[in-house]
């Protein structure tokens, strides 16, 4: 999929660039053609208006008087014909023309229906003016015009081809750089689907095995088979918890998590989450310490904020270690509110810190199953923090333990 997407990205870029270059070169080609055509016509009109008894004008070199344009140098010649279309005068401006070519040009110009046009066989442009006693015809050589357009076409072709080749390699680099997040997200999605399938398969396998045992002893009472019933319920509860967590993350990804916010006392919220954990921590031999600044208010959804605090507290109690401690701190930091939850115990390896908020990622995989975790709690905590534009970070050292910090912005 990523390869096809990359090819499509390059194809679209190359198509758009080719279209832009085509429009630019076409506009440049047309503007130069119109300019050369206008210069040729100006030379024809000048030749028609030139008196036959005066020498032809010479090209101007050097300073040109203000308000006067330089005379374009286009080889021209003109003829004056009598009533019988016989040549009376011929004027040639720095050009030599054979008699047979002159005769052919005059014949074709007289036969033309329009008084102005092109003689493609002779590469000439003409302008004919019919008067009472005579006819004036001016001719301009188009070879310089044709050569200029051919040179411009070849130059545009080479420049366009070079530009397309250069942009192809640029697009190749940009496609890899731009699609890197997509590739990472795709890989994470595949891993997420595989992990979710694995986690759902385990409780389903246990449930089906327990049901098979119960069906094999149809005559026994529930009391005698209570162990299998209880195991089935435990696995069903675990599976429901996993499905609820997956559903929450799916709604978060689709930005459909409830965002009904109200002013609340965040200090009370943290206390209400902390108190239920004290007996749990006591059973685990973990001491809970607190430094909660009173009357800190936030505008948010209380159930989501409680879920965030509970996830971090549960994680801290699990990994505080035997006779360890958990410290909860809630303080104001300038215009921010900082929630810090620190626990003792073995530090998280540095190479795993960058993955700690990924879904189904567990630093201690050997203990995850027996502690009931799926590796989704911290991912949910990050999702909740992101919905508040809060930044959640983690630091872990041997000396200071592990500290999760959530900073909520924009509060006095």
N, C-alpha and C positions, 0 to 999 in steps of 0.2 A: 504493500500500500504506500509506504513512504517513498519507494522508488518511483511509482507511478505519479505520486503527488509532486515529486521533484521534477520529473520530466514535464508534467503539465505546467508547473511554475516557470520552467525555462522556456517552454513553447509559448506561453502567454507573453512573457517578457520580450522574447525575440519578435513575436508578431507585432506587439505594440511599438517596439523600437523601429522595426522595419516600416511600419505604417507612418511613424513620425518622420523618419528619414526620407521616405518617398514623398511625403507632403512638402518637406523643406526643400528637397532637391527639385521637385516639380515647380514650386514657387520660384526658386532661383532660376531655373531653366526658362520659365515663361517670362520672368521680369527681364532677363538678359535678351531673350528673343524680341520682346517688345521694344527694348532700348535700341537694339541693332536695326530693327525695322523702322523705328522713328528716325534714326540717323540716316538711313538709306533714303527715306522719303524726303527728309529735309534737304539732302544733297540733290534729289531730283527737282524739287521746287526751286532750289537755288540755281540749278542749271537752266530751268525753264525761264526764270526771271532775268538771267544774265543776258546783257546785250551782246549781240554777235560781234560788234565792232570793238569791243573791249577785251583785253586779255583776261583769261580765267583767273579767279582768286587763288591765292597761294595759301597753303596751310600756315597757321600762325604758331610761332614758337616763342616762348618767353612770357612776359607779363601781358595779360589781357585786360583791356579797359573795364572798369566796373560796370556791371549790368549787361555785359556782353559775353555770350557763351563761346567757347572755343569751337572752331569749325571742324566737324568730324571729317576725317580723311577717308572718303569712299571714292574709288575710281568711277567717274561718270563721263558720259559724252552725250551730246544732244545734236539733233538735226532739225532743219527747217525745210518743209516741203511746200511746193506750190500747189495750185489747184489740181494738177495732173499727178500729184504725189511723186514728183521728181525732186531729188535732193538739191536744195539751193545752197545751204550752208551746213557745215559740220564743225562742232566745237568739241574738243577733247581735252579733258583736264588730267594731265600727267598719265595719259593712257594711250596706247596704240591699238588700233583695231583694224583687222583686215577688211577689204572691200566686200568679200563674200559674206562675212559675218555681219557687217553693217547692213547689207542688203537683206539678209535673212531676218535680222532683228526688226528692221523697218516694216518688212512684209508682215511678220507675225503681229507686230504692234497695231498695224492698220486693220488686220483681220479680227483682232480681239474685240469682243462686244463691249467690254468695260474699258473706260479711259485709263484705268490704272490696274496693274497686275504684274504677274510674274511669267517669264518665259523660261520654263524649266529646262528645255533642251539647250539653251544658251547660258543658263545660270545668270539671267539678267532680270532686273526689276525695271518697269517702264512707267512713264507718266505721259499721257497724250492730251494735248489741248488743241481743239479745233477752233480756228478763227475764220474770218470771212475770206481772206485772200491766201491764207497759208495755214499750215499745221505744224505745231512744234511737238517734238517727241524727245524726252530725256530718258537715258538709260543709265542704270547703276549696276556695277558688277557685284554679284552676290557671293563670290567665292570667299572673300574675307568673312562675310557673315556666316556662311556655311562652315568654314573652317573653325571659326570661333565657337559655334554651337557644338561641333563635333568634339573640339578640345574640352569644352565644358562638360559634355556628356561623359567622355572618358574619365575626366577628373572626378566627376560625381560618382561614377561607377566604382573607381578605385577607392575613393574615400568612403563610399557607402559599404563596400565589401570589407575594407579594413575596420570600419567602425562596428560592423556586425560581428566580425570575428572577435574583436576586442570585447564587445559586450557579451558575447557568448561565454567567454571565460569569466567575465564579471558575474553574469547570471549564474554560472555554475558554482562560483564561490558563494554568492548571495543565497542560492537555494539551500546549500548546506548549512549556512549560518542561520537563515530565517526559519528553516524547518527543524532545526535542532530542538527547540522547545516542543514542537509537535511530535517529533520522534520520541522524545523523553516521555511526553504525556501518553503517547500510544503504548510505549513499553510498560509504563506504570499501569495503564488500564488493563493490558493483557495479564500483568502480574496480579493485579487486583482481582480480576475474574478468576484466575487460577487459585489464588489464596482463598477467595470467598467460597469457591466450589469445594476446596479441600476442607475448610472449616465447617461447612454445612454437611459434608459427607460423613464426618466423624460422629456427630450426635445422631444422625439418621441411621447410621450403621448400628450404633448401640441400641437405639429404640427398636429397630427391626429385629435385632437379636433377642432382646428382652421379650418382644411379642411372640417370637417363635418358641421361646421357652415356655411362656404362659400357655400357648396353644398346644404344646406337647403335654401339658398337665391340666387338661380341661376339667378333670374331676376334683382337683384341689381347690380349697377355699382361698379367698383373697389373703387371709391372714397367713397361710402357709407360703404363699408366693409374694408376700409383701415386699421383699427385697427387690424383686424385678420391677414391681410397680413403682417403687420409690426411685429406682435408677432411671426408669423411663421418664418420670416426672422431672428429675434433675436435668436430664439431657434435653427435655423439651423446653425447660426454663432457659437453659443455656442457649438453645437455638433461637428462642424468641428474643433474647437479649441481643444476639448477633444480628438478627433480622431488623430489630429496632435501630441498632447502630448503623447498619447499612442503609436503611431508609432515611435516617437523619442526614447521612453524608450525601445521599442522592438528592435530597431536597436542597441541601446547601449548594451542591454543584449547580442545581437548576435555579438558584436564588429564590426558592419558594419557602424558605424558613420564615416562620412568623416574625415580623419586625414591629410588633406592637410595643412601643417603648413608653415608659412612664418614669417620672422622677422617683427614685428610691434611695433608701439609706443603705449604701453598699457595705458599711461597717456591720450593720445588723445582718445583712445577707451572709457575710463571711462567718460571723459568729454562729448563725443558724446552721451552716454547713459543718463548722468545726465541732460543735457539741456532739452530734451523733457519732463522730469518729473516735471520741475519747475512749469508750468501752472497747471498740475494735482495736485501737492502738494498745490499750492496756492488756488485752489478751495476747497480743503479739510481742509484748514487752517493749513497746516503743513509747517514749515520752513525747508529749505534744506541748510545745511552747508557743506563745502568741505575743505579738506586738501590733495590736490593731488600733490605729488612730480612730477616735470616735467621730461620728457624724460626717463621714465622707459620703457624699451623694453622687450618684450617677444617673443618667437617663438611659434606661435600657429595659430589657425583658428579664424579670427576676428569675424565672425558671431556667432560662438559658445561662444566666450568670451563676446560678447555683450549680448547674450541671458542670460548668467550667471549673469552679472551685472544687467540687466533689471529685472530678477526674484527677486533678493535680494532687489533692490530698490522698486519694486512694493509691495513686502511683507512688507518692512519697512514703506512705506507711508500708507498702509492699517491699520496698527496696531500702528501707532505713537500716536493716540488719538487726541482729539480736542485741538487745539493750541499746538500741540506737535512739535517735531523737528526730523530731520533725518540728521545724520552726516556721510559723506563719506570720508574715509581716505585711501590713497594709498602711501605706503612708502617702502623703502628698509630695510630689517632686515638681516644684515650680508649678506649671499649669497642667501637670499630669498626675494621674493616680497610679501608683505602682503596687501591684500585688506580687509578693515574693514567697515562694514555698521552698524551703530548704530541707534536705534530709541527709543524714549520715549514711554510711554504708560504702560499698565498693563503688568507685567512680565509673562513669560511662566512658569507654574508650574513645579517644579523640576521633578515630576514623568512623565511629558510629554516631557521633553527635549530629552530623549533617543529615542523617536518615531518621532521626528519632521521631519526627512528626509524620513520617510516611505511613500509609495505611498497611496494616498487617505486619509492620516492622516491630520486632521485639529484640532488644539487646540481649536479654537473658532467655534464650529460646528453651533451655532445658527446664526452667521453672514456670514458663508461661502457662502451660496446660494445667498444672496442679494449682496455680493461683487464679485460674479462671479468666485469664486475659486473652483477648484476640488480637491485640496490637492496634485497636481502633480508637482507644480512649484519647491518646494524645493527638491523633488526627482530628477527632471531633473537637477537642479543646482549641486547636489551631483554627478550625473552621469557625467556631464561635468568636474567637478573638478577631479574626479577619472581618467578620460581619460588623464589628465595632470599630474598624480601622485601628485596632490595637495591635501592638507588636509583642509577640511571645518569643522568648529566647530561653536558652538553657546553657548553664555553665557547670562543669563537673571537674573537680580536682580531688586529689587524695587528701589534701589538708582541709579544704572547706566543704567537701561533700558535693552534692548536686543541688543546684538552685534553678527553679523555673521562675521566670519573671514575666509578668504581663503588665504592659504600660498602656493605659487608656489615655488618649490624647484629648486636648481641648477642654479641660475642666479646671476651674479656679480652685 
